Amino acid sequence: MRKRTPALLLVGFLVSALSWPACGGGTTSPDVEAPAPTPETTPLPLVTTAYGLTIPLVGGQASTLDALWFSRGLSGAVGGSTRTTVTVEPNPNRDLNMFFGESEVLGLGATWRASAWMAAVVSSLLLGVDISDYRFTYGAGGRIDGPSAGGLLTMATLAGLLGKGIDPQMTMTGSINPDGTIGPVGGVIQKLDGAKAAGK
């Protein structure tokens, strides 16, 4: 039996969280001449990943997610979720740009930003696309830091590159490593409480 690589497992999880769009075509009446292709009927561009998976690739999709967090205070550890947005757009200028949206000064910590960078790099490598062909925007409300949104940001970035959204009932936690594996997860019990409170 062939061993599945961690990166392929991440792509497999993405497939389960998304539904592929219909790829062009349509039927016409035999008495009517077929219309010229339009954006709605033109097949989506396809790309073959390093793992031999052929997928439609469009870009320009925004995803809204609930990233899980936990913190420790005087009353103990608590968990919750923060609304997070990820947008992937075509970048005709082909200059590498990463944008961050904050609702307050220094709201996004350095580790959170590094996780977003890693999400864009890993996603581009997994799909075999040039990272400079796209513009990535990551945003979150309030003050948030830590690496554990990395896996979720990667999922949303992959979805954006594929032109799809993510099932609003799902979330995940865990840092993203350069090889596409999910790293350590802290505060799992509290994050489960946060996921439940968010209706996940």
Wavefront OBJ file of the C-alpha trace (Angstrom):
o trace
v 0.000 0.000 0.000
v 1.350 3.433 -0.941
v 1.956 5.801 1.943
v 0.078 9.093 1.672
v 2.226 12.164 2.161
v 1.137 14.836 4.691
v 0.710 17.422 1.919
v -1.561 15.052 -0.007
v -3.604 14.549 3.162
v -4.098 18.325 3.387
v -5.286 18.411 -0.232
v -7.588 15.460 0.532
v -9.083 17.395 3.450
v -9.592 20.376 1.154
v -11.466 18.198 -1.332
v -13.796 17.035 1.445
v -14.455 20.628 2.549
v -15.175 21.950 -0.950
v -17.365 21.041 -3.866
v -15.898 21.426 -7.343
v -17.636 23.848 -9.729
v -19.122 22.580 -12.965
v -16.522 22.926 -15.699
v -18.142 24.598 -18.676
v -20.254 23.013 -21.345
v -24.025 22.774 -21.312
v -26.532 21.402 -23.805
v -28.164 23.110 -26.730
v -31.214 22.324 -28.795
v -30.433 20.557 -32.111
v -32.365 23.315 -33.953
v -30.300 26.160 -32.448
v -26.728 26.964 -33.320
v -24.445 26.725 -30.270
v -23.537 30.170 -28.862
v -19.966 31.425 -28.746
v -18.203 30.578 -25.466
v -18.851 32.989 -22.609
v -17.228 33.214 -19.168
v -20.068 31.028 -17.843
v -19.496 28.247 -20.384
v -15.731 28.437 -20.867
v -14.025 25.537 -19.102
v -12.003 26.517 -16.072
v -8.207 26.507 -16.473
v -6.682 23.318 -15.109
v -3.392 22.768 -13.334
v -1.693 19.508 -12.426
v -0.179 19.516 -8.940
v 3.144 18.001 -7.969
v 1.125 14.981 -6.763
v -0.515 14.387 -10.142
v -3.926 15.802 -9.144
v -5.542 17.878 -11.917
v -7.702 20.666 -10.508
v -9.547 23.749 -11.779
v -7.693 26.969 -10.893
v -9.295 30.394 -11.048
v -8.509 32.652 -8.068
v -10.415 35.726 -6.923
v -12.407 34.016 -4.172
v -12.875 35.340 -0.623
v -13.482 33.033 2.344
v -14.835 34.010 5.743
v -13.862 31.666 8.562
v -13.924 31.358 12.320
v -10.379 30.872 13.630
v -10.211 29.217 17.041
v -8.166 30.625 19.939
v -7.558 30.177 23.615
v -6.075 32.366 26.314
v -5.204 32.096 29.984
v -6.370 34.661 32.492
v -6.981 35.007 36.215
v -10.107 32.870 35.916
v -8.315 30.110 33.954
v -8.123 29.161 30.288
v -10.955 30.098 27.931
v -11.537 29.541 24.231
v -13.419 31.243 21.461
v -13.364 32.117 17.777
v -12.446 35.172 15.725
v -13.936 36.040 12.351
v -11.171 35.797 9.765
v -11.184 36.578 6.046
v -8.869 35.325 3.317
v -8.976 36.747 -0.213
v -6.955 35.527 -3.181
v -6.957 37.645 -6.341
v -5.077 37.479 -9.639
v -2.090 39.828 -9.609
v -1.424 41.153 -13.134
v 1.626 43.145 -11.942
v 3.323 39.933 -10.764
v 5.004 41.641 -7.806
v 4.740 39.625 -4.614
v 2.276 41.345 -2.264
v 0.709 40.259 0.998
v -1.922 42.463 2.661
v -3.223 42.345 6.234
v -6.515 43.768 7.465
v -6.730 44.829 11.111
v -9.571 46.268 13.155
v -7.154 47.919 15.610
v -3.523 49.037 15.775
v -1.185 46.016 15.892
v -4.200 43.719 16.108
v -2.454 40.941 14.179
v 0.628 39.642 15.951
v 3.919 38.789 14.256
v 3.410 35.024 14.605
v -0.102 35.229 13.096
v 1.293 37.211 10.142
v 4.097 34.668 9.667
v 1.442 31.918 9.587
v -0.384 33.772 6.821
v 2.836 34.030 4.806
v 3.414 30.312 5.305
v -0.192 29.602 4.205
v 0.406 31.417 0.905
v 3.763 29.701 0.319
v 2.522 26.188 1.149
v -0.661 26.627 -0.924
v 1.297 27.827 -3.953
v 3.718 24.917 -3.657
v 0.936 22.353 -3.235
v -0.851 23.572 -6.352
v 2.297 24.215 -8.367
v 1.482 27.869 -9.091
v 3.696 30.959 -9.064
v 2.986 32.832 -5.819
v 3.659 36.179 -7.531
v 0.693 35.608 -9.864
v -1.678 36.234 -6.944
v -2.385 38.903 -4.345
v -3.236 37.575 -0.860
v -5.193 39.438 1.827
v -5.611 38.104 5.367
v -7.733 39.848 7.957
v -9.063 39.257 11.462
v -10.898 41.260 14.086
v -9.536 42.241 17.491
v -6.118 41.300 18.804
v -4.908 37.855 17.809
v -1.543 36.131 17.662
v -0.047 32.662 17.604
v 0.553 30.070 14.905
v -2.466 27.798 15.324
v -4.579 29.455 12.605
v -1.946 28.454 10.036
v -3.709 25.271 8.930
v -7.035 27.063 8.562
v -5.443 29.961 6.654
v -3.816 27.436 4.327
v -7.162 25.736 3.674
v -8.754 29.103 2.887
v -5.845 30.075 0.629
v -6.112 26.795 -1.283
v -9.856 27.392 -1.641
v -9.210 30.924 -2.894
v -6.741 29.717 -5.511
v -9.347 27.191 -6.649
v -12.090 29.842 -6.756
v -14.158 28.129 -4.076
v -15.432 28.924 -0.607
v -15.180 26.784 2.518
v -18.095 25.017 4.189
v -19.186 27.525 6.891
v -19.810 24.690 9.348
v -16.147 23.650 9.419
v -13.076 25.007 11.135
v -9.724 23.599 12.150
v -6.751 24.421 14.315
v -3.026 23.793 14.172
v 0.040 25.520 12.817
v 1.167 24.894 9.244
v 4.687 23.605 8.624
v 6.730 24.293 5.465
v 6.172 20.705 4.264
v 2.377 21.044 4.509
v 1.988 19.080 7.737
v -0.051 20.353 10.665
v 2.045 21.245 13.685
v 1.360 21.451 17.421
v -2.028 22.549 18.719
v -2.477 24.213 22.087
v -5.619 24.612 24.180
v -7.571 21.911 22.355
v -10.302 21.634 25.027
v -10.885 25.393 25.083
v -10.841 25.583 21.295
v -13.451 22.828 21.105
v -15.619 24.967 23.384
v -15.026 27.909 21.040
v -15.941 25.800 18.005
v -19.155 24.643 19.662
v -20.091 28.209 20.628
v -19.563 29.266 16.992
v -21.854 26.483 15.747
v -19.117 24.418 14.096
l 1 2 3 4 5 6 7 8 9 10 11 12 13 14 15 16 17 18 19 20 21 22 23 24 25 26 27 28 29 30 31 32 33 34 35 36 37 38 39 40 41 42 43 44 45 46 47 48 49 50 51 52 53 54 55 56 57 58 59 60 61 62 63 64 65 66 67 68 69 70 71 72 73 74 75 76 77 78 79 80 81 82 83 84 85 86 87 88 89 90 91 92 93 94 95 96 97 98 99 100 101 102 103 104 105 106 107 108 109 110 111 112 113 114 115 116 117 118 119 120 121 122 123 124 125 126 127 128 129 130 131 132 133 134 135 136 137 138 139 140 141 142 143 144 145 146 147 148 149 150 151 152 153 154 155 156 157 158 159 160 161 162 163 164 165 166 167 168 169 170 171 172 173 174 175 176 177 178 179 180 181 182 183 184 185 186 187 188 189 190 191 192 193 194 195 196 197 198 199 200
